[in-house]
Amino acid sequence: MVAANHTSYLDPIVLSLAVPRRVHFLVTSMVHDQFFYRPWMWFFGSIPVQEGSVNVEATRLLLAYAPAT
């Protein structure tokens, strides 16, 4: 798991290129659901997160994407 507090919209691209595995991002629903960003959210494998609530579904998806050890 990598936690990145990004300062630029290029950060997801750079992080995806730097990590040798597929990266899935947690993104607020406010950004994830905007028409312009939807294709990018799909391309980068983002998981929508509701702000100010317990995100059970987001946690399940995150664990499903994690490799088994």
C-alpha positions as CSV (number, residue, x, y, z in Angstrom):
1,M,0.0,0.0,0.0
2,V,1.3,3.4,-0.9
3,A,-0.3,6.6,0.6
4,A,0.5,9.7,-1.5
5,N,-0.7,13.2,-0.6
6,H,-0.4,14.6,-4.1
7,T,0.2,18.2,-5.0
8,S,-0.3,18.0,-8.7
9,Y,-2.7,16.3,-11.2
10,L,0.4,14.6,-12.7
11,D,1.1,12.7,-9.5
12,P,-1.1,9.7,-10.4
13,I,0.6,9.4,-13.7
14,V,4.1,9.5,-12.2
15,L,3.1,7.1,-9.5
16,S,1.6,4.7,-11.9
17,L,4.8,4.7,-14.0
18,A,7.0,4.4,-11.0
19,V,5.3,1.3,-9.4
20,P,5.8,-1.9,-11.3
21,R,2.3,-3.2,-10.5
22,R,-1.2,-1.9,-11.3
23,V,-2.0,0.9,-8.9
24,H,-5.6,1.6,-7.6
25,F,-6.3,5.0,-6.2
26,L,-8.8,6.0,-3.6
27,V,-10.6,9.1,-4.9
28,T,-13.4,11.2,-3.4
29,S,-16.7,10.6,-5.1
30,M,-17.0,14.3,-5.8
31,V,-14.0,14.0,-8.2
32,H,-14.6,10.4,-9.3
33,D,-18.2,11.1,-10.6
34,Q,-17.4,14.2,-12.7
35,F,-18.0,13.7,-16.4
36,F,-14.6,14.9,-17.5
37,Y,-12.7,12.7,-15.0
38,R,-14.6,9.4,-15.4
39,P,-12.4,8.0,-18.2
40,W,-9.3,8.9,-16.3
41,M,-10.7,7.3,-13.1
42,W,-11.4,4.1,-14.9
43,F,-8.0,4.1,-16.7
44,F,-6.1,4.6,-13.4
45,G,-8.2,2.0,-11.5
46,S,-9.7,4.4,-9.0
47,I,-12.0,3.4,-6.2
48,P,-14.6,6.1,-5.2
49,V,-14.7,7.1,-1.5
50,Q,-17.6,9.0,0.1
51,E,-16.3,11.8,2.3
52,G,-17.3,11.8,5.9
53,S,-18.6,8.3,6.1
54,V,-17.5,4.7,6.6
55,N,-16.5,3.2,3.3
56,V,-17.2,-0.5,3.6
57,E,-17.5,-1.1,-0.2
58,A,-14.3,0.9,-0.9
59,T,-12.5,-1.2,1.7
60,R,-13.8,-4.4,0.2
61,L,-12.6,-3.4,-3.3
62,L,-9.2,-2.4,-1.9
63,L,-8.7,-5.7,-0.2
64,A,-9.9,-7.6,-3.3
65,Y,-7.2,-5.8,-5.4
66,A,-4.5,-6.6,-2.8
67,P,-2.3,-9.6,-3.7
68,A,-2.6,-12.7,-1.6
69,T,0.6,-13.5,0.4
